[in-house]
Amino acid sequence: MRYPEDLNRSKRIQAQEQEQEQEQALEKDYRELLDPHIEQWDQSITPPNPPSLATLTALAREHNKALRQRYWKELALLWLIGALVLSGLLLLWQSSIILFAIVQGTALVAAIAFLAVSGINRRERRRRQWQE
C-alpha cells in the first residue's frame, strides 16, 4: 500500500515531466516558425564583403593625417591673429599711452565679466544636473 505522500510526490513528478515536455514542444514549434526568418534577417544585415583590416587602417591613417593638417592650419591662423593683435597694441602704445591704457582696462573688465557669467552658468548647470 502506498502512502498519500508517495502518491502526491509521483503526481508532482509526472506534472513536472509533462510541463517539461510541453515546454520542449513549444520551443520546437517556436524554432520551426522563427529560425528561417531569423536566418534571413541575419543574412540581410550582414555585409557581403566586410572591409579588410588593412583598408580600415589606411582609412584611419588618412583621417589622422587630415586632422593633423587641419590642426596645423588652425595653429598658424592663431599665431597670425595673435601677431596682428600684439602689433596693433604696440602701435597703439607708441602713439597714445592713454588710449592704450583705456583699451587694456576695457579688455580686463570684459574678461572678468565673461568669466563671472560663464562661472554662474556652469554652477547653474551643475545644480540642474544634481537635481535631476
C-alpha contacts under 8 A as a table, 3 or more apart, distances in Angstrom:
res1	aa1	res2	aa2	distance
2	R	6	D	6.40
2	R	7	L	6.94
3	Y	6	D	5.40
3	Y	7	L	6.60
4	P	7	L	5.05
4	P	8	N	6.15
5	E	8	N	5.16
5	E	9	R	6.08
6	D	9	R	5.02
6	D	10	S	6.09
7	L	10	S	5.16
7	L	11	K	6.09
8	N	11	K	5.05
8	N	12	R	6.07
9	R	12	R	5.06
9	R	13	I	6.16
10	S	13	I	5.04
10	S	14	Q	6.12
11	K	14	Q	5.06
11	K	15	A	6.04
12	R	15	A	4.99
12	R	16	Q	6.10
13	I	16	Q	5.07
13	I	17	E	6.16
14	Q	17	E	5.03
14	Q	18	Q	6.13
15	A	18	Q	5.08
15	A	19	E	6.17
16	Q	19	E	5.04
16	Q	20	Q	6.19
17	E	20	Q	5.06
17	E	21	E	6.18
18	Q	21	E	5.04
18	Q	22	Q	6.12
19	E	22	Q	5.04
19	E	23	E	6.10
20	Q	23	E	5.05
20	Q	24	Q	6.09
21	E	24	Q	5.06
21	E	25	A	6.11
22	Q	25	A	5.04
22	Q	26	L	6.11
23	E	26	L	5.04
23	E	27	E	6.04
24	Q	27	E	5.03
24	Q	28	K	6.08
25	A	28	K	5.05
25	A	29	D	6.21
26	L	29	D	5.08
26	L	30	Y	5.99
27	E	30	Y	4.92
27	E	31	R	6.10
28	K	31	R	5.16
28	K	32	E	6.14
29	D	32	E	5.06
29	D	33	L	6.16
30	Y	33	L	5.24
30	Y	34	L	6.04
31	R	34	L	5.26
31	R	35	D	5.24
32	E	35	D	5.90
32	E	36	P	7.58
33	L	36	P	7.15
33	L	37	H	7.80
34	L	37	H	5.29
34	L	38	I	6.02
35	D	38	I	5.06
35	D	39	E	6.07
36	P	39	E	5.14
36	P	40	Q	6.18
37	H	40	Q	5.05
37	H	41	W	6.09
38	I	41	W	5.07
38	I	42	D	5.98
39	E	42	D	5.07
39	E	43	Q	6.19
40	Q	43	Q	5.21
40	Q	44	S	6.20
41	W	44	S	5.01
41	W	45	I	6.40
42	D	45	I	5.46
42	D	46	T	6.22
43	Q	46	T	5.23
44	S	47	P	7.70
47	P	50	P	5.83
51	P	55	T	6.25
51	P	56	L	6.80
52	S	55	T	5.28
52	S	56	L	6.47
53	L	56	L	5.15
53	L	57	T	6.06
54	A	57	T	5.03
54	A	58	A	6.10
55	T	58	A	5.13
55	T	59	L	6.17
56	L	59	L	5.02
56	L	60	A	6.21
57	T	60	A	5.12
57	T	61	R	6.11
58	A	61	R	4.99
58	A	62	E	6.14
59	L	62	E	5.20
59	L	63	H	6.19
60	A	63	H	5.08
60	A	64	N	6.16
61	R	64	N	5.16
61	R	65	K	6.18
62	E	65	K	5.05
62	E	66	A	6.20
63	H	66	A	5.15
63	H	67	L	6.20
64	N	67	L	5.06
64	N	68	R	6.07
65	K	68	R	5.09
65	K	69	Q	6.27
66	A	69	Q	5.19
66	A	70	R	6.20
67	L	70	R	5.01
67	L	71	Y	6.12
68	R	71	Y	5.13
68	R	72	W	6.28
69	Q	72	W	5.18
69	Q	73	K	6.28
70	R	73	K	5.14
70	R	74	E	6.23
71	Y	74	E	5.08
71	Y	75	L	6.08
72	W	75	L	5.00
72	W	76	A	6.13
73	K	76	A	5.13
73	K	77	L	6.20
74	E	77	L	5.03
74	E	78	L	6.17
75	L	78	L	5.01
75	L	79	W	6.28
76	A	79	W	5.14
76	A	80	L	6.17
77	L	80	L	5.02
77	L	81	I	6.16
78	L	81	I	5.24
78	L	82	G	6.06
79	W	82	G	5.00
79	W	83	A	6.04
80	L	83	A	5.13
80	L	84	L	6.23
81	I	84	L	5.09
81	I	85	V	6.17
82	G	85	V	5.15
82	G	86	L	6.07
83	A	86	L	5.15
83	A	87	S	6.01
84	L	87	S	5.18
84	L	88	G	6.06
85	V	88	G	5.09
85	V	89	L	6.16
86	L	89	L	5.04
86	L	90	L	6.08
87	S	90	L	4.93
87	S	91	L	6.13
88	G	91	L	5.14
88	G	92	L	6.11
89	L	92	L	4.94
89	L	93	W	6.05
89	L	100	F	7.10
90	L	93	W	5.02
90	L	94	Q	6.24
91	L	94	Q	5.11
91	L	95	S	6.21
92	L	95	S	5.19
92	L	96	S	5.86
92	L	97	I	7.20
92	L	99	L	7.22
92	L	100	F	5.76
93	W	96	S	5.49
93	W	97	I	4.97
93	W	99	L	7.68
93	W	100	F	5.28
94	Q	97	I	6.78
96	S	99	L	5.40
96	S	100	F	6.26
97	I	100	F	4.94
97	I	101	A	6.18
98	I	101	A	5.11
98	I	102	I	6.28
99	L	102	I	5.01
99	L	103	V	6.22
100	F	103	V	5.17
100	F	104	Q	6.15
101	A	104	Q	5.04
101	A	105	G	6.00
102	I	105	G	5.12
102	I	106	T	6.06
103	V	106	T	5.12
103	V	107	A	6.14
104	Q	107	A	5.11
104	Q	108	L	6.18
105	G	108	L	5.04
105	G	109	V	6.22
106	T	109	V	5.20
106	T	110	A	6.11
107	A	110	A	5.09
107	A	111	A	6.09
108	L	111	A	5.14
108	L	112	I	6.23
109	V	112	I	5.16
109	V	113	A	6.14
110	A	113	A	5.12
110	A	114	F	6.07
111	A	114	F	5.08
111	A	115	L	6.19
112	I	115	L	5.20
112	I	116	A	6.13
113	A	116	A	5.10
113	A	117	V	6.14
114	F	117	V	5.26
114	F	118	S	6.07
115	L	118	S	5.17
115	L	119	G	5.91
116	A	119	G	5.12
116	A	120	I	6.22
117	V	120	I	5.18
117	V	121	N	6.23
118	S	121	N	5.07
118	S	122	R	6.07
119	G	122	R	5.06
119	G	123	R	6.22
120	I	123	R	5.18
120	I	124	E	6.27
121	N	124	E	5.12
121	N	125	R	6.22
122	R	125	R	5.15
122	R	126	R	6.27
123	R	126	R	5.12
123	R	127	R	6.24
124	E	127	R	5.09
124	E	128	R	6.23
125	R	128	R	5.14
125	R	129	Q	6.20
126	R	129	Q	5.05
126	R	130	W	6.27
127	R	130	W	5.22
127	R	131	Q	6.10
128	R	131	Q	5.05
128	R	132	E	6.24
129	Q	132	E	5.34
